[in-house]
Each structure stands twice: as structure tokens, then as C-alpha cells.
């Protein structure tokens, strides 16, 4: 009996795992049938790859196969999730309810015991003829279990590149089925939503496989096709109204027929898998996107798309989760000369007035320390992630001590003020300095200054942009482990660089007046060499010629990358100031705060209402700004400095 036949006959979907509980029906997700059946002994495949979106019943398909193993093809199996915690959650929320709801499984799986070898546990499910071990890719011990016949790698793009010094968790898991490979009984299923194209394991495996895509017939003309998102420049794909109700529909790629979402079920019923490279030596690989899913609607997908406009991070999430495709961070990256051509002009030492919206509400100063000086960038940030390059440059001088000439210049620079559109003289809200080079010097320099943070870059996709807590570096510059040392703030540079390059791709339409969210503004002070620094790295996979070891990471392609580092640290400081966490009301209050500072002309000792708490009259109308030239102004940063100086 094939896995799909077993699921149709015996599988019961638990109420807590699906909006469609009850007896499993292959007709609801016909695109899973062929995928499940590749695990049958009669099928020639040894490894099956599924690159998918959300809402395509990937977890339910995995539960079907595991149920079939328990009931019809027993053997030792290993299920690997990104972390041990993720594995436990999947077991308790998905797999155990499936066992309880399906009588044939409940009779065969041993009862759960707290201790002992005869019963099942949260980690291991025992049954006659085998067991299923659930572990995480972050556990070397969990991947060193006994030999297994079946290996399932779930969400493998979220696996860490390696586990300490033990190696790649994917290869460690595959090594467990070595003893079954000689007899040809081993089977492997790899399932994941893709991430970054250059780093995606599942995308590479899909490309190396048969590259199967689900084809459905047009209900009007009968032309078989893959449902694609399309785009505004393409005649086919998903089309919709720009505002709700979206009335999303599909335009046939062959003849332009209009297809409504209610017709999708009939199209899926007649669908079939078509493989681009069904050649010997290629393992079967499949791609699934949410456009064919019976568990969501095209209107819901369109809403996700519209919400992602102007935000490269959300757009990446949409491409990964809804389209099931890897995000190409370098696909349409602009060139230095293109960025130079779009430079704007505004007065030095000022914050430019926005064409629309609130403009600059936060200012950061980020620095990169070198042996002969310090590179720096002042960046203004808006509520829709637009950014303005206010000033950048290089402070030459000695950086070996806190009193070195470069740090003295930096001390004066951090007090620089920028006149905003309301007439306030604004200073940086936060200062961040790269402490990877002169760690102790930078840490000590920051300790005695307000809102100055020593930063260190950390590799890896799981590193948060701003953790909010200073910690000592785990390893010294020479690679030796240490528990003590100067405390710095770790910054997740990998995702921040992806966000930076995504923002550089955002363009303003030629006939548009309003700039889109995440747009990067540069003034006349930027040169082509400066822009080359902003574009100086790419994410790539490299193989060591001597050792053969494969590593992934961001690699420098230009001589200098200092302004890129400053930009990344500026993004981290923006997160520290609440770029991603502020509510619309908080942004509104921040804008009104600067308006009040300008209009009320508060002095140092007459500013009791300018505290850091939002005022109670948040619903009061905004006060019109007063022209810059009619009054002097004092900022909160200046006030704080003067209070400190007065003792």
C-alpha cells in the first residue's frame, strides 16, 4: 500500500491540527499524492525535495508518511527540525494529536511514559518494528542516534550551518542511514520554505533535482499552466483592485481567460506534476506555492503583497512564505552610477523637508574604527523606514587610545546639530561604534558618554538586529574561548545587510510624487566611490581549496566597505530606537513632540512638558511650524549635555 492510499483509507485529521478535521481526503490536496508516494519502497527515488510555501499542508503530508511507516512499512526513522524546541512543539501540537485521532496508529504506538525503555516519549515514538526519533538540528547528540532507514529534514533552510566543531547537521543526519544505503532501502524527504537564494539549501536541492511544478488546466480554454504571481508588467498572473475589496482573479497565461478563485478546486482536481528535467541521476524535486492552496484565498495573498510594499523585509517574507521562492538579494541590485544619478540636493547641516509624510524623526550616528581613523555616517530615519544620508566622512587620527586625535574629533562630531523643517537643531539620538577592532578603547570611550554604544557584528541568520543587552565576546580575536572581557552589544549583521540591499533596490516611479517606504535618500556629497562602499559585499558560498570545507557568508568585493559597516550599525541603532516596534500612535507623538519644541520656544528651565512621556492631549491638532529663521532652538540632547556639564 502506498502512503497516499493509506492516508485516504485510515488517516483521521485531528481537530486541533487543521480547520478541516475528520477523514483525510486526497482530493482536497491532490498535489501531495505523488510527493507522498515517492517514499514507498516501489518508487525509485531515494531522496525527495519539496520547496514550498505556507498553507499547502506540508506538515499534514509528513504526518501521513509517518503514519504509513508505523502501520505498513515499519522501520527506524529520524525527524529533524531546526531546533529541539521546534521538534517538541511539532510533536505535541501536530504528531501526537494525529496518533490519538487515528485508531490504527493509537493501537500500535506505545503509550507515553516518563521513564523507561518500553514506552514512548515526547522525543521517541515506539511501535512494532521500529521507532520515530524527533530531534533538532542544533543538537549534535540527537543526530548521533542509531542507524535509521528513514530521514526527514523539516524546514531545513532554518538549520544552522554547523554544530560547533561537529560539522553540518544535514550531513550528520544523512550519515545515520548509511547502513541501509547498501540494500537500497533508505529513504529521505527534505521539506522547507526557502530563504535567501545564495544560502538556501532547499533551493539548491530543488535546482539539482527534476524541478517538478504543479500544472493545472484553465477552466475556459483548457491550457495547462503553472499558476504564477505575474506582475504589473505581465499580462498574466494574479490581478486585483488596489484597495479592498481586491476581487483577486487569475489571468490565463495562454489566452488571457479570467479565472476566479472558486474555480481552483476543479483545476486542482485535474492537475498533474510536470518535471522539467526527468533524467536519470536526478532525484525528484517539487515546488509548491500558496496560489494553489485550498486553505487560503487569493484576496488574502494580495493583502499580504500590498502590506509588503515599501518594506524589503516584508517583501522577502512574502516571496518566501507565499510564493515559496528564494529571495534573490543580488538579482536587481543597483549599480554605483545608478545611485549617483538619483542623488538629491539639500543644504549641508540640515534635515531635508519631505515631499510627503513626516520625514526624519530619528537620527543615528554610526562609526567604523580603523587603525588610521574613524569612518562615520549620520542617518535620518522616517516612520516608513525611509532613510536620509545626512552626512558621512572620515576622521583621520590615532585610535589606539581613548584620547587619540580621532576620538577627540568624534567627541566633537557627535554634538553636531542638524536644523530640521520645524527649526529644531537636532543631534543624534544614538551613537554606535564598531568595537571589533579597538574593543577596550571603544568600550571605555562609550562608558563616559550618554547614548553611546559599543557594537560588535555577529554572523548568522538567527542573530537579532538588536538584542538590547551587552555581553562579552565568546571568543577572542585569536579564536580562543573566554568568559570575561569588555561587554559590547552584539548586532546581527547578516539580516541587516539583506535589509540594506533590499532598501537600495526600492525605486520611485518616474511619474510618482511620493517616495515609497524604505527609499534611501542621498545628497550631493555622495561620490561614486562612496556608493561602491555601500555595495561592497555579496552573500556567497566558498570552498577552501586546501581543506575542501564549504562556508557561507558575506564576502567583500571592493577595497573598502567602511560605509557599508556604518550603514549596518545605523540600522541596528534604528532598531534600538524602536524602528520596528513603535506603534502609529508613538510615531505620531514623536512628530508632534518636535513640532511643540519648535512652536513653544521652550528655554532650558521652562520645559517641564518636554519629558520623554507622551502628553495626555495626544488627540489635539498639530501646531503649524514656525519658519526656521525667526527663533533660536534648543534640543533635548543639548539640554541633557548641559545638565551633565553643570554637575
Order of alpha helices (4+ residues) and beta strands (2+ residues): alpha-beta-beta-alpha-beta-alpha-beta-alpha-alpha-alpha-beta-beta-beta-alpha-alpha-beta-alpha-beta-beta-beta-beta-beta-alpha-beta-beta-alpha-alpha-alpha-beta-beta-beta-alpha-beta-beta-beta-alpha-beta-beta-beta-alpha-beta-alpha-beta-beta-alpha-alpha-alpha
